[in-house]
């Protein structure tokens, strides 16, 4: 059964290219270690909610854009094994300043509930 890791990340809008470069650099590492798909979406229509919303969830500032992304794995077991390999992979070591504040990133693992279409 498919399993995904989901992420919501506040990225400084002027660091979009740097974020995309980082994502493009690490996506193949995840794929080599078992992921079947890596998806990154740049927020363009993030409405303010009355109680909570994507921006508030990550404490996004006015000059930041919310990124919504996920990594698809064949199973939770494949994800657990793959993530261990990804974290040990030397290509995952930062080679400079991160283009976002990782302390405000939210993430979690999800099992499939419904796939229609």
N, C-alpha and C positions, 0 to 999 in steps of 0.2 A: 504494500500500500504506500503510495506517495507520501512524502513528508516534506514540509518546507520550514525554513528559517525565514522569519519576516523581520524587517528593519524599518524604522522611521528615524531619519537623521536630519538635523538642522545643518545646512551648509551655507556659509557666506556666499551670497549671490555672485560676488566678484571672484569666487574661487571655483566656479562651475567647471572650467576647463581642467583645473588641477584635480578636482574630484573625479571627473570622467577619466582622466589619465590613470588615477589610482585604481578605479574600478576596472578599467580595461587591463591593467597590469595583474590584478589579483584574480580576476574571473577565471583565467585558464588554470590557475593553481587549484581552485575549487573543483573545476571540471576534471582535472587529472586525478583528483582524490575522491571521485565518485559522484559529484553533483551532476545532474543532467541538464540544468539550466540555471543561469544567473541573470537576473533582470533588475534594471535600475530605471526608475522613473523620476523625472524632475517635476516638482509641483508647479502647476500653472493656474489651478482653480481651487484654492484652499480656503473655504469660507470660515469666518469666525463663528463659533458656536455660542450658545447661551450658557452652557455649563462647562463644556470642554470641546476640544477640537485638536486637529493634528499639530497646529502651531503651539498651542498651550501644552500639549503632551510632552514636547521636547524643549519647551521654553525658548522657542525660536524668536529671535530679535527681528526688528524691522528690516535689517539689511541681510536677512537670511531667507533661504528657500528650503522648503521641506522636500526631502527625497524619500520615496517609498520604494523599497526594494525587497527582493526575496531570492532565495536559493532553493532550488528543487532537488530533492534527493529521492532515490528509489524507496527508502524506508528510514525509520528512525535509527535502526541499527547501522545502516550505511552512513547516515548523517553523523552519528556518534564516532564511528571509526574514521570517517573522512575528516571531520573537524579536528580530531587528534592529529592526523597527518598534516593538515593545513597549518595548524598552529606550530608544528615542529619544522615546517618547510622554511629553509633560510630565505626564500624569496618573499616571505611575509614580513620580514624585518623592515621597519620603517627606514626609508632612505632620505629622510628629511622631515620637515614639519607636516603634520597631517592637515588636510584641507577642511577639517571639521572638528568640532569639540566632541570627542568620543564619550565624555561623561554625560552628555545629554541625548545620546542615541538610545532608543528603546528597541528591544529585540525579544524574540521568543520563537519557540518551535511549535509547529501546528500539524496535527494530523488531519487528513481529508475527512470532511463531513458531507459535502455535496459537490458534485462536479456536473453541471448541467450544460449541455451544448457541446 
